Amino acid sequence: MDDAADLRSALDVVAQALLSRSEAEASARITAAEERAKDIVAEGLAHAEDITRSAEAEGTRSAESEAGHRLARGRRKARRAVLGARMVAMERLHAETLAAVDELRSRPDYPNLEDGLADLAMTALGPDAELERDPELRGGVRARAGFRTVDLTLPSLAERCLQDLRTDLEALWE
């Protein structure tokens, strides 16, 4: 029994040494696994933060882009409205001007105006010019000398004045 007790005692020592060694290795592996798990969690959190920042930046860019598009659409719409209002104003001015010019023919001093326009035409083309008074019942005069003509009809004069005015108005509107 002595041998058996010695053997058992020796085996107990070896078993204890193996158990201690296994516990130490297991503890080291658990510690390493916990450290690795912390690293993985930290990497995952960092990656999640990167994704979040990227998504926020993309969302911001998208929102800014959409806001830019809406602003541009709004500006185009406002520009169309302004241009439409200008066009209506110019058309109204045109119609009112032609109506006012047409009324000149019924005024008592119209013959003096027509004589003055005839003098201008003759001055421009010379005394041999052919003069036409109130052509096509438009008021004013038209004159011809060879290939040269002068159109001083009332609507023609009004159109030239409106064109000059339109250029001035466009400069003011801009």
C-alpha angles and dihedrals in degrees: 000000000000090000092047092049090048090048091048090048091049090047090049089054092048091045090049091049091048091046092049091047092047091048090050092048091045091048091049091048092047090049091048091047091049090050091048090048090051089050091049092048090048091049090048092050092047090049090048090050090050090051091047092049091046092049091047091049091047090048091050092048091047092048091047090049092049091047089050091050092048091048091050091048090049092050092049091049091049091047091051090050092050093047090047091051090048091050092050090048092049092047091050091048090049094051093045092047094051090047091051091047091050090053090057089075091064096052119105093235093052093102088060090051091049091049090051091051090048090053090051092050093049091048090052096046104024135249094294093063119122109238125207116193122207094356113204087355089286097125127241125054141286122203135192132195113173107305094343122094137181119203111201097157113143095245091048092051090046091050091052091049091048091050091053090046091048090055091050092046093049089053090051093046092053 
